[in-house]
Amino acid sequence: MPFADTVKAGRRKLEMTQIQFADLLCVPLTTEQGWERTNSKEPNQATQNLVRIAIARPDVVREVLKTSSK
């Protein structure tokens, strides 16, 4: 599955808006929107893995990123 489809499907599964998903990952909204465009360059593997983890365990990502931003 292309990464753009993974992001869209995952975000919808979590019932999040693009803004909410961007906030979860601490990225600009334009970055999240770029990930959902099928014609944009895919991010590096580490970013793709973080997004997949966020889709599977948003609670863990929220906790870790909240802690690291203090």
PyMOL Python script that loads the backbone (N, CA, C, O; Angstrom):
from pymol import cmd

cmd.read_pdbstr("""\
ATOM      1  N   MET A   1       0.849  -1.181   0.000  1.00  0.00           N
ATOM      2  CA  MET A   1       0.000   0.000   0.000  1.00  0.00           C
ATOM      3  C   MET A   1       0.890   1.238   0.000  1.00  0.00           C
ATOM      4  O   MET A   1       1.822   1.324   0.800  1.00  0.00           O
ATOM      5  N   PRO A   2       0.622   2.189  -0.875  1.00  0.00           N
ATOM      6  CA  PRO A   2       1.413   3.423  -0.871  1.00  0.00           C
ATOM      7  C   PRO A   2       1.296   4.154   0.467  1.00  0.00           C
ATOM      8  O   PRO A   2       0.273   4.074   1.146  1.00  0.00           O
ATOM      9  N   PHE A   3       2.346   4.856   0.825  1.00  0.00           N
ATOM     10  CA  PHE A   3       2.377   5.536   2.120  1.00  0.00           C
ATOM     11  C   PHE A   3       1.214   6.522   2.261  1.00  0.00           C
ATOM     12  O   PHE A   3       0.612   6.612   3.331  1.00  0.00           O
ATOM     13  N   ALA A   4       0.895   7.253   1.207  1.00  0.00           N
ATOM     14  CA  ALA A   4      -0.220   8.213   1.272  1.00  0.00           C
ATOM     15  C   ALA A   4      -1.519   7.521   1.680  1.00  0.00           C
ATOM     16  O   ALA A   4      -2.293   8.054   2.475  1.00  0.00           O
ATOM     17  N   ASP A   5      -1.749   6.342   1.134  1.00  0.00           N
ATOM     18  CA  ASP A   5      -2.957   5.584   1.481  1.00  0.00           C
ATOM     19  C   ASP A   5      -2.902   5.094   2.929  1.00  0.00           C
ATOM     20  O   ASP A   5      -3.921   5.060   3.618  1.00  0.00           O
ATOM     21  N   THR A   6      -1.717   4.718   3.380  1.00  0.00           N
ATOM     22  CA  THR A   6      -1.537   4.272   4.763  1.00  0.00           C
ATOM     23  C   THR A   6      -1.884   5.399   5.734  1.00  0.00           C
ATOM     24  O   THR A   6      -2.582   5.188   6.725  1.00  0.00           O
ATOM     25  N   VAL A   7      -1.387   6.590   5.435  1.00  0.00           N
ATOM     26  CA  VAL A   7      -1.641   7.742   6.313  1.00  0.00           C
ATOM     27  C   VAL A   7      -3.132   8.056   6.342  1.00  0.00           C
ATOM     28  O   VAL A   7      -3.721   8.201   7.413  1.00  0.00           O
ATOM     29  N   LYS A   8      -3.737   8.161   5.166  1.00  0.00           N
ATOM     30  CA  LYS A   8      -5.172   8.492   5.098  1.00  0.00           C
ATOM     31  C   LYS A   8      -6.024   7.463   5.822  1.00  0.00           C
ATOM     32  O   LYS A   8      -6.884   7.814   6.630  1.00  0.00           O
ATOM     33  N   ALA A   9      -5.782   6.194   5.528  1.00  0.00           N
ATOM     34  CA  ALA A   9      -6.579   5.121   6.134  1.00  0.00           C
ATOM     35  C   ALA A   9      -6.364   5.081   7.648  1.00  0.00           C
ATOM     36  O   ALA A   9      -7.315   4.907   8.410  1.00  0.00           O
ATOM     37  N   GLY A  10      -5.127   5.242   8.074  1.00  0.00           N
ATOM     38  CA  GLY A  10      -4.824   5.217   9.504  1.00  0.00           C
ATOM     39  C   GLY A  10      -5.454   6.371  10.249  1.00  0.00           C
ATOM     40  O   GLY A  10      -6.016   6.195  11.330  1.00  0.00           O
ATOM     41  N   ARG A  11      -5.359   7.560   9.664  1.00  0.00           N
ATOM     42  CA  ARG A  11      -5.947   8.745  10.299  1.00  0.00           C
ATOM     43  C   ARG A  11      -7.460   8.591  10.412  1.00  0.00           C
ATOM     44  O   ARG A  11      -8.056   8.940  11.431  1.00  0.00           O
ATOM     45  N   ARG A  12      -8.068   8.068   9.363  1.00  0.00           N
ATOM     46  CA  ARG A  12      -9.520   7.861   9.394  1.00  0.00           C
ATOM     47  C   ARG A  12      -9.911   6.792  10.416  1.00  0.00           C
ATOM     48  O   ARG A  12     -10.933   6.910  11.091  1.00  0.00           O
ATOM     49  N   LYS A  13      -9.089   5.754  10.519  1.00  0.00           N
ATOM     50  CA  LYS A  13      -9.332   4.702  11.512  1.00  0.00           C
ATOM     51  C   LYS A  13      -9.331   5.290  12.920  1.00  0.00           C
ATOM     52  O   LYS A  13     -10.123   4.889  13.773  1.00  0.00           O
ATOM     53  N   LEU A  14      -8.438   6.239  13.149  1.00  0.00           N
ATOM     54  CA  LEU A  14      -8.353   6.899  14.454  1.00  0.00           C
ATOM     55  C   LEU A  14      -9.411   7.986  14.619  1.00  0.00           C
ATOM     56  O   LEU A  14      -9.542   8.581  15.689  1.00  0.00           O
ATOM     57  N   GLU A  15     -10.159   8.236  13.553  1.00  0.00           N
ATOM     58  CA  GLU A  15     -11.188   9.277  13.549  1.00  0.00           C
ATOM     59  C   GLU A  15     -10.600  10.635  13.917  1.00  0.00           C
ATOM     60  O   GLU A  15     -11.144  11.361  14.750  1.00  0.00           O
ATOM     61  N   MET A  16      -9.482  10.962  13.282  1.00  0.00           N
ATOM     62  CA  MET A  16      -8.805  12.232  13.513  1.00  0.00           C
ATOM     63  C   MET A  16      -8.854  13.074  12.246  1.00  0.00           C
ATOM     64  O   MET A  16      -8.858  12.555  11.130  1.00  0.00           O
ATOM     65  N   THR A  17      -8.892  14.381  12.448  1.00  0.00           N
ATOM     66  CA  THR A  17      -8.738  15.299  11.333  1.00  0.00           C
ATOM     67  C   THR A  17      -7.251  15.366  10.981  1.00  0.00           C
ATOM     68  O   THR A  17      -6.404  14.856  11.715  1.00  0.00           O
ATOM     69  N   GLN A  18      -6.951  15.995   9.864  1.00  0.00           N
ATOM     70  CA  GLN A  18      -5.540  16.169   9.510  1.00  0.00           C
ATOM     71  C   GLN A  18      -4.823  16.996  10.571  1.00  0.00           C
ATOM     72  O   GLN A  18      -3.672  16.718  10.906  1.00  0.00           O
ATOM     73  N   ILE A  19      -5.490  17.991  11.089  1.00  0.00           N
ATOM     74  CA  ILE A  19      -4.876  18.836  12.130  1.00  0.00           C
ATOM     75  C   ILE A  19      -4.587  18.027  13.387  1.00  0.00           C
ATOM     76  O   ILE A  19      -3.512  18.155  13.973  1.00  0.00           O
ATOM     77  N   GLN A  20      -5.526  17.205  13.801  1.00  0.00           N
ATOM     78  CA  GLN A  20      -5.328  16.381  15.002  1.00  0.00           C
ATOM     79  C   GLN A  20      -4.177  15.399  14.811  1.00  0.00           C
ATOM     80  O   GLN A  20      -3.377  15.189  15.723  1.00  0.00           O
ATOM     81  N   PHE A  21      -4.094  14.795  13.622  1.00  0.00           N
ATOM     82  CA  PHE A  21      -3.028  13.828  13.367  1.00  0.00           C
ATOM     83  C   PHE A  21      -1.669  14.525  13.314  1.00  0.00           C
ATOM     84  O   PHE A  21      -0.675  13.997  13.813  1.00  0.00           O
ATOM     85  N   ALA A  22      -1.631  15.703  12.710  1.00  0.00           N
ATOM     86  CA  ALA A  22      -0.391  16.480  12.680  1.00  0.00           C
ATOM     87  C   ALA A  22       0.038  16.853  14.096  1.00  0.00           C
ATOM     88  O   ALA A  22       1.219  16.775  14.434  1.00  0.00           O
ATOM     89  N   ASP A  23      -0.928  17.260  14.922  1.00  0.00           N
ATOM     90  CA  ASP A  23      -0.623  17.606  16.315  1.00  0.00           C
ATOM     91  C   ASP A  23      -0.095  16.398  17.087  1.00  0.00           C
ATOM     92  O   ASP A  23       0.845  16.522  17.872  1.00  0.00           O
ATOM     93  N   LEU A  24      -0.698  15.235  16.863  1.00  0.00           N
ATOM     94  CA  LEU A  24      -0.238  14.014  17.528  1.00  0.00           C
ATOM     95  C   LEU A  24       1.235  13.768  17.237  1.00  0.00           C
ATOM     96  O   LEU A  24       1.998  13.382  18.124  1.00  0.00           O
ATOM     97  N   LEU A  25       1.629  13.993  15.986  1.00  0.00           N
ATOM     98  CA  LEU A  25       2.997  13.718  15.563  1.00  0.00           C
ATOM     99  C   LEU A  25       3.925  14.919  15.687  1.00  0.00           C
ATOM    100  O   LEU A  25       5.108  14.827  15.362  1.00  0.00           O
ATOM    101  N   CYS A  26       3.390  16.052  16.159  1.00  0.00           N
ATOM    102  CA  CYS A  26       4.177  17.275  16.331  1.00  0.00           C
ATOM    103  C   CYS A  26       4.817  17.726  15.016  1.00  0.00           C
ATOM    104  O   CYS A  26       5.990  18.096  14.977  1.00  0.00           O
ATOM    105  N   VAL A  27       4.031  17.689  13.951  1.00  0.00           N
ATOM    106  CA  VAL A  27       4.499  18.146  12.642  1.00  0.00           C
ATOM    107  C   VAL A  27       3.545  19.216  12.129  1.00  0.00           C
ATOM    108  O   VAL A  27       2.386  19.265  12.542  1.00  0.00           O
ATOM    109  N   PRO A  28       4.028  20.077  11.224  1.00  0.00           N
ATOM    110  CA  PRO A  28       3.131  21.071  10.637  1.00  0.00           C
ATOM    111  C   PRO A  28       2.010  20.401   9.838  1.00  0.00           C
ATOM    112  O   PRO A  28       2.194  19.319   9.282  1.00  0.00           O
ATOM    113  N   LEU A  29       0.860  21.054   9.790  1.00  0.00           N
ATOM    114  CA  LEU A  29      -0.264  20.536   9.024  1.00  0.00           C
ATOM    115  C   LEU A  29       0.130  20.300   7.566  1.00  0.00           C
ATOM    116  O   LEU A  29      -0.288  19.309   6.967  1.00  0.00           O
ATOM    117  N   THR A  30       0.918  21.187   7.001  1.00  0.00           N
ATOM    118  CA  THR A  30       1.320  21.029   5.597  1.00  0.00           C
ATOM    119  C   THR A  30       2.145  19.758   5.378  1.00  0.00           C
ATOM    120  O   THR A  30       2.089  19.159   4.304  1.00  0.00           O
ATOM    121  N   THR A  31       2.897  19.354   6.378  1.00  0.00           N
ATOM    122  CA  THR A  31       3.658  18.105   6.286  1.00  0.00           C
ATOM    123  C   THR A  31       2.708  16.916   6.238  1.00  0.00           C
ATOM    124  O   THR A  31       2.847  16.028   5.396  1.00  0.00           O
ATOM    125  N   GLU A  32       1.745  16.908   7.147  1.00  0.00           N
ATOM    126  CA  GLU A  32       0.768  15.819   7.166  1.00  0.00           C
ATOM    127  C   GLU A  32      -0.002  15.780   5.852  1.00  0.00           C
ATOM    128  O   GLU A  32      -0.234  14.702   5.305  1.00  0.00           O
ATOM    129  N   GLN A  33      -0.395  16.925   5.347  1.00  0.00           N
ATOM    130  CA  GLN A  33      -1.129  16.980   4.081  1.00  0.00           C
ATOM    131  C   GLN A  33      -0.279  16.451   2.932  1.00  0.00           C
ATOM    132  O   GLN A  33      -0.787  15.782   2.032  1.00  0.00           O
ATOM    133  N   GLY A  34       0.999  16.749   2.966  1.00  0.00           N
ATOM    134  CA  GLY A  34       1.910  16.237   1.944  1.00  0.00           C
ATOM    135  C   GLY A  34       2.002  14.724   1.971  1.00  0.00           C
ATOM    136  O   GLY A  34       2.080  14.084   0.922  1.00  0.00           O
ATOM    137  N   TRP A  35       1.995  14.152   3.159  1.00  0.00           N
ATOM    138  CA  TRP A  35       2.039  12.694   3.271  1.00  0.00           C
ATOM    139  C   TRP A  35       0.825  12.052   2.625  1.00  0.00           C
ATOM    140  O   TRP A  35       0.917  10.940   2.105  1.00  0.00           O
ATOM    141  N   GLU A  36      -0.311  12.734   2.650  1.00  0.00           N
ATOM    142  CA  GLU A  36      -1.539  12.167   2.097  1.00  0.00           C
ATOM    143  C   GLU A  36      -1.678  12.371   0.587  1.00  0.00           C
ATOM    144  O   GLU A  36      -2.583  11.813  -0.033  1.00  0.00           O
ATOM    145  N   ARG A  37      -0.801  13.153   0.006  1.00  0.00           N
ATOM    146  CA  ARG A  37      -0.837  13.347  -1.448  1.00  0.00           C
ATOM    147  C   ARG A  37      -0.058  12.229  -2.119  1.00  0.00           C
ATOM    148  O   ARG A  37       1.106  11.993  -1.796  1.00  0.00           O
ATOM    149  N   THR A  38      -0.688  11.557  -3.033  1.00  0.00           N
ATOM    150  CA  THR A  38      -0.042  10.424  -3.693  1.00  0.00           C
ATOM    151  C   THR A  38       1.073  10.859  -4.634  1.00  0.00           C
ATOM    152  O   THR A  38       1.927  10.049  -4.995  1.00  0.00           O
ATOM    153  N   ASN A  39       1.077  12.124  -5.035  1.00  0.00           N
ATOM    154  CA  ASN A  39       2.113  12.584  -5.963  1.00  0.00           C
ATOM    155  C   ASN A  39       3.312  13.213  -5.255  1.00  0.00           C
ATOM    156  O   ASN A  39       4.234  13.692  -5.915  1.00  0.00           O
ATOM    157  N   SER A  40       3.311  13.217  -3.927  1.00  0.00           N
ATOM    158  CA  SER A  40       4.436  13.808  -3.206  1.00  0.00           C
ATOM    159  C   SER A  40       5.484  12.744  -2.885  1.00  0.00           C
ATOM    160  O   SER A  40       5.200  11.546  -2.889  1.00  0.00           O
ATOM    161  N   LYS A  41       6.689  13.207  -2.611  1.00  0.00           N
ATOM    162  CA  LYS A  41       7.784  12.302  -2.270  1.00  0.00           C
ATOM    163  C   LYS A  41       7.500  11.654  -0.911  1.00  0.00           C
ATOM    164  O   LYS A  41       7.079  12.327   0.029  1.00  0.00           O
ATOM    165  N   GLU A  42       7.730  10.364  -0.820  1.00  0.00           N
ATOM    166  CA  GLU A  42       7.512   9.675   0.455  1.00  0.00           C
ATOM    167  C   GLU A  42       8.607  10.058   1.442  1.00  0.00           C
ATOM    168  O   GLU A  42       9.758  10.251   1.051  1.00  0.00           O
ATOM    169  N   PRO A  43       8.253  10.168   2.721  1.00  0.00           N
ATOM    170  CA  PRO A  43       9.262  10.492   3.730  1.00  0.00           C
ATOM    171  C   PRO A  43      10.212   9.309   3.948  1.00  0.00           C
ATOM    172  O   PRO A  43       9.980   8.204   3.458  1.00  0.00           O
ATOM    173  N   ASN A  44      11.278   9.574   4.691  1.00  0.00           N
ATOM    174  CA  ASN A  44      12.249   8.509   4.948  1.00  0.00           C
ATOM    175  C   ASN A  44      11.620   7.379   5.771  1.00  0.00           C
ATOM    176  O   ASN A  44      10.518   7.517   6.303  1.00  0.00           O
ATOM    177  N   GLN A  45      12.333   6.280   5.861  1.00  0.00           N
ATOM    178  CA  GLN A  45      11.799   5.089   6.510  1.00  0.00           C
ATOM    179  C   GLN A  45      11.501   5.314   7.990  1.00  0.00           C
ATOM    180  O   GLN A  45      10.522   4.780   8.510  1.00  0.00           O
ATOM    181  N   ALA A  46      12.329   6.094   8.667  1.00  0.00           N
ATOM    182  CA  ALA A  46      12.093   6.359  10.094  1.00  0.00           C
ATOM    183  C   ALA A  46      10.769   7.098  10.293  1.00  0.00           C
ATOM    184  O   ALA A  46      10.008   6.779  11.206  1.00  0.00           O
ATOM    185  N   THR A  47      10.503   8.067   9.453  1.00  0.00           N
ATOM    186  CA  THR A  47       9.242   8.804   9.537  1.00  0.00           C
ATOM    187  C   THR A  47       8.065   7.892   9.245  1.00  0.00           C
ATOM    188  O   THR A  47       7.048   7.934   9.937  1.00  0.00           O
ATOM    189  N   GLN A  48       8.207   7.073   8.223  1.00  0.00           N
ATOM    190  CA  GLN A  48       7.135   6.133   7.894  1.00  0.00           C
ATOM    191  C   GLN A  48       6.864   5.193   9.066  1.00  0.00           C
ATOM    192  O   GLN A  48       5.710   4.883   9.362  1.00  0.00           O
ATOM    193  N   ASN A  49       7.917   4.741   9.726  1.00  0.00           N
ATOM    194  CA  ASN A  49       7.739   3.851  10.877  1.00  0.00           C
ATOM    195  C   ASN A  49       7.040   4.569  12.025  1.00  0.00           C
ATOM    196  O   ASN A  49       6.173   3.986  12.676  1.00  0.00           O
ATOM    197  N   LEU A  50       7.404   5.831  12.287  1.00  0.00           N
ATOM    198  CA  LEU A  50       6.750   6.591  13.347  1.00  0.00           C
ATOM    199  C   LEU A  50       5.262   6.743  13.055  1.00  0.00           C
ATOM    200  O   LEU A  50       4.436   6.596  13.956  1.00  0.00           O
ATOM    201  N   VAL A  51       4.919   7.031  11.819  1.00  0.00           N
ATOM    202  CA  VAL A  51       3.510   7.186  11.461  1.00  0.00           C
ATOM    203  C   VAL A  51       2.770   5.870  11.677  1.00  0.00           C
ATOM    204  O   VAL A  51       1.654   5.866  12.197  1.00  0.00           O
ATOM    205  N   ARG A  52       3.370   4.773  11.289  1.00  0.00           N
ATOM    206  CA  ARG A  52       2.717   3.465  11.482  1.00  0.00           C
ATOM    207  C   ARG A  52       2.529   3.152  12.971  1.00  0.00           C
ATOM    208  O   ARG A  52       1.505   2.598  13.371  1.00  0.00           O
ATOM    209  N   ILE A  53       3.512   3.505  13.775  1.00  0.00           N
ATOM    210  CA  ILE A  53       3.389   3.312  15.226  1.00  0.00           C
ATOM    211  C   ILE A  53       2.278   4.202  15.774  1.00  0.00           C
ATOM    212  O   ILE A  53       1.492   3.771  16.617  1.00  0.00           O
ATOM    213  N   ALA A  54       2.212   5.442  15.295  1.00  0.00           N
ATOM    214  CA  ALA A  54       1.170   6.364  15.757  1.00  0.00           C
ATOM    215  C   ALA A  54      -0.218   5.847  15.415  1.00  0.00           C
ATOM    216  O   ALA A  54      -1.159   6.017  16.191  1.00  0.00           O
ATOM    217  N   ILE A  55      -0.345   5.218  14.258  1.00  0.00           N
ATOM    218  CA  ILE A  55      -1.643   4.665  13.868  1.00  0.00           C
ATOM    219  C   ILE A  55      -2.012   3.485  14.769  1.00  0.00           C
ATOM    220  O   ILE A  55      -3.167   3.329  15.167  1.00  0.00           O
ATOM    221  N   ALA A  56      -1.016   2.661  15.082  1.00  0.00           N
ATOM    222  CA  ALA A  56      -1.269   1.481  15.908  1.00  0.00           C
ATOM    223  C   ALA A  56      -1.418   1.824  17.391  1.00  0.00           C
ATOM    224  O   ALA A  56      -2.233   1.225  18.092  1.00  0.00           O
ATOM    225  N   ARG A  57      -0.626   2.791  17.863  1.00  0.00           N
ATOM    226  CA  ARG A  57      -0.611   3.111  19.299  1.00  0.00           C
ATOM    227  C   ARG A  57      -0.514   4.621  19.529  1.00  0.00           C
ATOM    228  O   ARG A  57       0.504   5.108  20.020  1.00  0.00           O
ATOM    229  N   PRO A  58      -1.555   5.353  19.180  1.00  0.00           N
ATOM    230  CA  PRO A  58      -1.495   6.811  19.347  1.00  0.00           C
ATOM    231  C   PRO A  58      -1.277   7.231  20.800  1.00  0.00           C
ATOM    232  O   PRO A  58      -0.687   8.278  21.065  1.00  0.00           O
ATOM    233  N   ASP A  59      -1.746   6.423  21.728  1.00  0.00           N
ATOM    234  CA  ASP A  59      -1.564   6.744  23.144  1.00  0.00           C
ATOM    235  C   ASP A  59      -0.094   6.768  23.527  1.00  0.00           C
ATOM    236  O   ASP A  59       0.337   7.639  24.283  1.00  0.00           O
ATOM    237  N   VAL A  60       0.673   5.829  23.017  1.00  0.00           N
ATOM    238  CA  VAL A  60       2.103   5.754  23.325  1.00  0.00           C
ATOM    239  C   VAL A  60       2.837   6.935  22.698  1.00  0.00           C
ATOM    240  O   VAL A  60       3.668   7.569  23.348  1.00  0.00           O
ATOM    241  N   VAL A  61       2.534   7.228  21.446  1.00  0.00           N
ATOM    242  CA  VAL A  61       3.186   8.347  20.768  1.00  0.00           C
ATOM    243  C   VAL A  61       2.866   9.654  21.481  1.00  0.00           C
ATOM    244  O   VAL A  61       3.753  10.479  21.699  1.00  0.00           O
ATOM    245  N   ARG A  62       1.626   9.841  21.838  1.00  0.00           N
ATOM    246  CA  ARG A  62       1.212  11.062  22.549  1.00  0.00           C
ATOM    247  C   ARG A  62       1.992  11.202  23.860  1.00  0.00           C
ATOM    248  O   ARG A  62       2.493  12.280  24.178  1.00  0.00           O
ATOM    249  N   GLU A  63       2.092  10.101  24.618  1.00  0.00           N
ATOM    250  CA  GLU A  63       2.794  10.137  25.897  1.00  0.00           C
ATOM    251  C   GLU A  63       4.276  10.436  25.717  1.00  0.00           C
ATOM    252  O   GLU A  63       4.832  11.271  26.431  1.00  0.00           O
ATOM    253  N   VAL A  64       4.911   9.769  24.780  1.00  0.00           N
ATOM    254  CA  VAL A  64       6.354   9.952  24.567  1.00  0.00           C
ATOM    255  C   VAL A  64       6.657  11.347  24.051  1.00  0.00           C
ATOM    256  O   VAL A  64       7.570  12.003  24.552  1.00  0.00           O
ATOM    257  N   LEU A  65       5.909  11.813  23.057  1.00  0.00           N
ATOM    258  CA  LEU A  65       6.196  13.138  22.498  1.00  0.00           C
ATOM    259  C   LEU A  65       5.825  14.250  23.464  1.00  0.00           C
ATOM    260  O   LEU A  65       6.471  15.298  23.465  1.00  0.00           O
ATOM    261  N   LYS A  66       4.819  14.053  24.273  1.00  0.00           N
ATOM    262  CA  LYS A  66       4.453  15.038  25.291  1.00  0.00           C
ATOM    263  C   LYS A  66       5.567  15.155  26.319  1.00  0.00           C
ATOM    264  O   LYS A  66       5.926  16.258  26.732  1.00  0.00           O
ATOM    265  N   THR A  67       6.109  14.024  26.728  1.00  0.00           N
ATOM    266  CA  THR A  67       7.181  13.987  27.714  1.00  0.00           C
ATOM    267  C   THR A  67       8.454  14.627  27.165  1.00  0.00           C
ATOM    268  O   THR A  67       9.140  15.362  27.875  1.00  0.00           O
ATOM    269  N   SER A  68       8.765  14.347  25.902  1.00  0.00           N
ATOM    270  CA  SER A  68      10.019  14.850  25.326  1.00  0.00           C
ATOM    271  C   SER A  68       9.964  16.333  25.000  1.00  0.00           C
ATOM    272  O   SER A  68      11.013  16.953  24.825  1.00  0.00           O
ATOM    273  N   SER A  69       8.773  16.923  24.911  1.00  0.00           N
ATOM    274  CA  SER A  69       8.666  18.339  24.574  1.00  0.00           C
ATOM    275  C   SER A  69       8.698  19.246  25.804  1.00  0.00           C
ATOM    276  O   SER A  69       8.662  20.470  25.678  1.00  0.00           O
ATOM    277  N   LYS A  70       8.765  18.652  26.977  1.00  0.00           N
ATOM    278  CA  LYS A  70       8.807  19.462  28.217  1.00  0.00           C
ATOM    279  C   LYS A  70      10.192  19.993  28.466  1.00  0.00           C
ATOM    280  O   LYS A  70      10.417  20.690  29.456  1.00  0.00           O
TER     281      LYS A  70
END
""", "prot")
cmd.dss("prot")
cmd.show_as("cartoon", "prot")
cmd.util.cbc("prot")
cmd.orient("prot")
